[in-house]
């Protein structure tokens, strides 16, 4: 039996981690509550690891792909995942300012901006491939 894992499957593995971060963050009244920062920091580190690894996987798959449409979908999907993580982190970074949240928020934002740039560049490359070169631009091959 042969199984295949696509990029959507990989990103889907991280979505519960974002939800768990939100759940742990909401389970304490503030970061000063006993055990709150320790529990929350653990979840921040897990999500940070997943985000970093998933971005590396996206870059690797995109680099190896010959299909620009697939590449654009990879960067779009990775960007959407970063947006989901940013939404949760934005709501929690003031509640847990000393538990790694601002740093993870900054990392997720950097990845989101990089994904957006790569997505736009890929779409631009797809459009450029549709254009015909003007006649006479290059010498004719005999």
N, C-alpha and C positions, 0 to 999 in steps of 0.2 A: 504494500500500500504506500502510495506517495502522497504526502500532504504538502500544501503550499500556504505560506503565510504572506498576506499582503500588508502594505503599510497601514491601511485602515485598521487591520487587526492589531497591529502593534500599538497604534495610538489609543485604541479602545482599551488596552490594558492599563493605561494611565488614567483614564477617566475616573475609575473608582478611587484612585489615590487623591485626586483633587477633591472629590466628595468627602473622603475621609478627613482630609485636612480641614475642610469646612466644619465637619461634624465635631472634631476634636476642638477646634477653635471656638465653636459655639457652646461646648460643654462646660466651659469655665467662665465665671463672671468677668475675670480680668487676668492679666499675666502674673499678678502678684499672688494669686490663689496658690496654695501649696500644691506643687507638682504640675502646675499649668504649663510653665515654660519648658520644663523637661519633656512632657508629653507632646507639646506642640512642636518643639524643636526637632524631635524625632520624626514627626510627620513632614516637617519642612525639608529635612535632609533626604527623606525617601522621595519626595516629589522632585527635589533638586536633582537627585541621581537619575530619576526616570526622565526628566526633561532633557538633561544633558545627553543621556544615552540615546533617546529618541531623535534628538537633533542630529547626532552623529550618524544614526542609521539613515535618516532622511538624506543627509549629505552623501553618504555612500551609495545609496540606491540611485539618487539623482545623477551622480557622477557616472555610474555604470549604464544608465539607460540611454538608448538610442532614440527614444520616443519623447519629443519635447512636450507633447500633450500629457504624458505620464509624469514628466518632471514638474510641469505646472501644477498638476493635481497634488503631487507630494508636498510641494511648498505651500500650496493653499491649505491643505489639511493640517500640516504642521503649524501654520500660522493660526488656524482656528483653535487648535489645542492650546497654543500659547495664550490666545485671547480668553479662553475659558479659565485657564490658570490665573491670568491677570485679574479677571473679574473677582475671583475668590480672594486673591492676595490683596487686592486694593481694599477690600472690606475688612481685612484682618491685620494689615500692617500697622495701623495706629493702635490696635488692641494689644498686639504683641511686638512692640518696637525693638525689643532686645532679645528676640528668640530666632533671629535669622530671617524674619519675614521681609524686611526692606531689601535685603541683599538678594533674596530669591525673586522678589518683585522686579528688581533691576535686571537680573539675569533673564527672566521671562520676557521682559520688555525688549532687551537686546535681541533675543532670539526671534521675537515677533517682528521686529523691524528688519532683521536679516531675512526672514522668510518672505516678508512683503516685498523686499527689494529683489530677491531671487525670483519670486513669482512674476513680478512686473517685467523683469529682464527676460524671462522665458517667454512670456506672452509677446514681448517685442520681437524676440528672435523668431517666433512662429510667424508673426506678421511679415517680417523681413524676408522670410523664405518664400512668401507668396508673391513677392515683387519680381518682375522680370528685369534683368539687366538691360540697360539701354544699348541699342545696336551701336557698334563702333567704339564701345568703351575699351574693349580688349582687341588685340590683333586677331584676325580670323586664322584658324588652324587650316593648313593646307593638307 
